[in-house]
């Protein structure tokens, strides 16, 4: 028995081209390796085998149930089981679906299909337990809700708020990876609102001096930058950092935060908190310091204008200025991010 599983089934039901084709089967890992000549055991203890067929690589996982989670990330061990039990141990109902290609039918043990039709993100089973098992699911919930334009159902949303401090136990690299995935595509504005509505923002930005506990989304600089266009992570994180540090729209007050020493301190903090690359660090620093002469009460001199225009991140700084101006005069209301 072998089914398509997880994200590829979800994407197909949402009318999207699947990024990957994952297979779930009742065959144990050793049997999978006997059937296919070219395989790699990337997680045999967890029942995961990569199967290569020509230029294609498919992940084949044996149906499993997880045992105790001790580190807030992975189970200590697994046991191989049935498809139904495998579905029950997954994170969200939209990811707990199987598709049988021989019978051409969706196999749904968790009511995931109804949630997809309702555009709803819901944890499987007890939401608090799901987030206690794997703290990274807190950020994955935001990413999925933003990417697929879903509303998070109330019990799941409340469980995320309650578990938000658990993010502190996740490695900086994994947090950075999730933020890259959610804050660079066009759906990033939805993700940004969710991070703060679900109390994850203060935990993520705890490395800043005097981190904010809430944000006024009507005054959020982040939401005014390059709407609808994909952007780089360094650029978006420059906007996010500025937004988190400046809850006032006074250019004079913001300029204090944009001096080279202040920006340098901030970039070092970001590097430590998220383990960002040198390229991303440089992009953040140059984008923020480029704002100072543009926001200063005194008009920039010709020499300052020339130095600014020669910088590689000048377009990014200008986009932040445009976003700042756009948000300054915008007071549009937004639909609730959760129900």
Secondary structure by P-SEA (a helix, b strand, c coil): ccccccaaaaaaaacccccbbbbbccccaaaaaaacccccccccccbbbbbbcccbbbbbbcccccccccccccccbbbbbcaaaaaaacccccccccccccccbbbbccaaaaaaaaccccccccaaaaaaaccaaaaaaaaaaaaabbbbcaaaaaaaaaaccccccccaaaaaaaaaacccccaaaaaaaaaaaaccccccccccccccccccccccccccccccccccaaaaaaaaaaaaacccccaaaaaaaacaaaaaaaaaaaaaaccccaaaaaaaaaaaaaaccccccccccaaaaaaaaaccaaaaaaaaaaaaaaaaacccccccccc
